[in-house]
Amino acid sequence: MFPRPLRFPTFQKDEDQMGFFANMKNKFNSNMRAGGSYGMDEFGMFMMGLAFALLVLDMFMGTFLLSVLSLLVLMVAIGRSFSKGNYMKRQAENQMFLARTKPIRDWWKLLNMKYRDRKTMKYFKCERCGHVMRVPKGKGTIKVTCPHCETVVIKHT
């Protein structure tokens, strides 16, 4: 008889292999939608994180004001997620939050991309329009054209 071939685990994530918290989040959101509630969005997750951060800060500082503030933020976040019928209002709140935090989220995304590509790419801003461009490292002195304003810049990589 031939020995059975070894089977190595796959690293692709199906719904069955999803992480515990991601699976619970999907189940929570599907139950919320089935019950007619709005559910969690980016603004709600931010408020939950803020309430958690205020609770942790309260543990170190021990002030009554921080604990009350964290509980109020938590109650508003839970109230938003369980609200029924006001979908348009909740979506408008979420869109306003996303619009106001876009510069911070874009900066964080660029910072992560710079760190991820730090060995292979060089990032710089266009001198005319401020658009961020990236070029491969180690190519010497090259001529780069901005895709937005078509300004030609000579850079060393």
Order of alpha helices (4+ residues) and beta strands (2+ residues): alpha-alpha-alpha-alpha-beta-beta-beta-beta
